[in-house]
Amino acid sequence: MNATQTGLLAGLILGTAAAVGGFAGFLIALAVGAIGLVVGRVLDGEMDVRDILGRRGRDR
């Protein structure tokens, strides 16, 4: 299990634990799971933080 999968799993577990229930709970779990996925990809080196922020450094 790599960091991407671990981040996604942790986000989904935390989102489920924080969910109050119903459709709002589903949206909370989905949002926290997506955040966990992104953090895991950054830790794995599959995604650069600059890709997320939409900014590129100046090429010199």
C-alpha positions in Angstrom: 0.0 0.0 0.0 1.6 3.2 -1.1 1.1 6.7 0.3 -1.6 7.6 -2.3 -3.7 4.7 -1.2 -3.0 5.3 2.5 -3.9 9.0 2.1 -7.2 8.1 0.4 -8.1 5.5 3.0 -7.2 7.8 5.9 -9.2 10.6 4.4 -12.3 8.4 3.8 -12.1 7.1 7.4 -11.8 10.5 8.9 -14.5 11.8 6.6 -16.8 9.0 7.7 -16.1 9.6 11.3 -16.8 13.3 10.9 -20.0 12.8 8.9 -23.2 13.6 10.6 -25.2 11.5 8.3 -27.4 11.8 5.2 -26.3 13.5 2.0 -24.2 16.1 3.9 -22.2 13.3 5.5 -21.6 11.8 2.0 -20.3 15.1 0.7 -18.0 15.5 3.8 -16.6 12.0 3.3 -16.1 12.6 -0.4 -14.3 15.9 0.1 -12.0 14.6 2.8 -11.2 11.5 0.8 -10.3 13.7 -2.2 -8.0 15.8 0.0 -6.4 12.6 1.3 -5.8 11.3 -2.2 -4.1 14.6 -3.2 -1.9 14.6 -0.2 -0.9 10.9 -0.8 0.0 11.7 -4.4 2.1 14.6 -3.4 3.9 12.4 -0.8 4.4 9.7 -3.5 5.9 12.3 -5.8 3.3 11.7 -8.5 1.9 15.2 -8.2 3.7 18.5 -7.7 2.3 21.1 -5.3 2.7 23.7 -8.1 0.3 21.6 -10.2 -2.3 21.9 -7.5 -1.8 25.6 -7.1 -1.8 26.2 -10.8 1.4 28.2 -10.7 4.7 27.6 -12.3 8.0 28.9 -11.3 9.8 31.2 -13.8 12.2 29.4 -16.1 15.5 31.0 -16.0 
